[in-house]
Amino acid sequence: MEFSEIERLDGAYLAHTYSRYPVAFCGGKGATLLGVDGKEYTDFGAGIAVNIFGVNDEGWKEAVKAQLDKIQHVSNYYYSEPTARLAQLLCTKTGAKRVFFGNSGAEANECAFKTARKYSFMKYGAGRSDIVSLNGSFHGRTLFTLTATGQDEFHKYFDPFAGGVKYADADMESVKRAAERACAVVIECVQGEGGVKALPEGFVRDLAAFCRENDVLLICDEVQCGLGRTGKFFAYENYGIVPDLVTVAKGLAGGLPIGACLFYEKTEDVLGPGDHGSTFGGNPVACAGAIEIVKP
Ligand SMILES: Cc1ncc(COP(=O)(O)O)c(C=O)c1O
């Protein structure tokens, strides 16, 4: 199909939520993308941190196709090998104890926030449910993750929000003021949408110590900065800290929808049957692709 026809259909039938550049991609190899105009483009964006093995990676395609030839979906009433294997791989690689799979970064964060609230409720009762989020952060576009996003420009039009989020600067005095009734603090070690800003090392270490001393859970949102993009598997490893919950998505399955919330020592048994779920969470095709991305 010619570019002009794709552009016309998109304009006529898709919600106008994106301002697109005037090109449609239809193929490529590695970091070279092919446009329907027949031109080659060098890909510096990787689909916003998603195509981390580039496009058309042979090993990844083989893994995904092999799974498609077996079964494309298994409901979470049943077991699935790629799902279990990916969870094992993520845990052995990171020190996490368990994993919950969803389909996106926002869902991974929703899972972490629910876990933090339940952890605190079970231990301390009601009234200690705030999530502290940093100004300049981005955590997703569902109503709660939007609330937890510390940038006003994303908030306009969508009031009222769920509540239970307090905002702080990357400064311990500001965090302490916001954390009076907090169950968790969420950070991106490198704020992505906020301008590719690494949090100061001293602040992250002090924050981890404060969280440990006060039994406030530390959530690292690794959706954009994780998966090798800072030289380590997760960005928090650069800071010498161990979080209580980690969220990851984007490039995890190499270009298929996936999100994951990783539970560390304190949080591994917080969620029980019926507390959380997702129809497509742990989809075997996405997990087969992810194994190929994550495997040593
Ligand atoms: C740090 C961070 N968290 C969460 C999200 C939301 O991810 P998703 O769009 O997969 O819901 C994003 C998306 O850009 C992100 O950068």
The ligand as a Tripos MOL2 file, in Angstrom:
@<TRIPOS>MOLECULE
LIG
   16    16     1     0     0
SMALL
NO_CHARGES

@<TRIPOS>ATOM
      1 C1          9.4280    4.6640   33.0330 C.3       1 LIG1
      2 C2          8.1660    4.2200   32.3850 C.ar      1 LIG1
      3 N1          7.2500    3.5600   33.1150 N.ar      1 LIG1
      4 C3          6.1010    3.1240   32.5770 C.ar      1 LIG1
      5 C4          5.8010    3.3520   31.2520 C.ar      1 LIG1
      6 C5          4.5030    2.8540   30.6830 C.3       1 LIG1
      7 O1          4.7380    1.7820   29.8450 O.3       1 LIG1
      8 P1          3.6080    1.2920   28.8400 P.3       1 LIG1
      9 O2          3.4820    2.3340   27.7760 O.co2     1 LIG1
     10 O3          4.1140   -0.0320   28.3220 O.co2     1 LIG1
     11 O4          2.3480    1.1420   29.6390 O.co2     1 LIG1
     12 C6          6.7290    4.0400   30.4400 C.ar      1 LIG1
     13 C7          6.4440    4.2890   29.0260 C.2       1 LIG1
     14 O5          7.0900    5.0200   28.3410 O.2       1 LIG1
     15 C8          7.9380    4.4820   31.0260 C.ar      1 LIG1
     16 O6          8.8440    5.1470   30.3090 O.3       1 LIG1
@<TRIPOS>BOND
     1     1     2 1
     2     2     3 ar
     3     2    15 ar
     4     3     4 ar
     5     4     5 ar
     6     5     6 1
     7     5    12 ar
     8     6     7 1
     9     7     8 1
    10     8     9 2
    11     8    10 1
    12     8    11 1
    13    12    13 1
    14    12    15 ar
    15    13    14 2
    16    15    16 1
@<TRIPOS>SUBSTRUCTURE
     1 LIG1         1 GROUP 0 **** ****
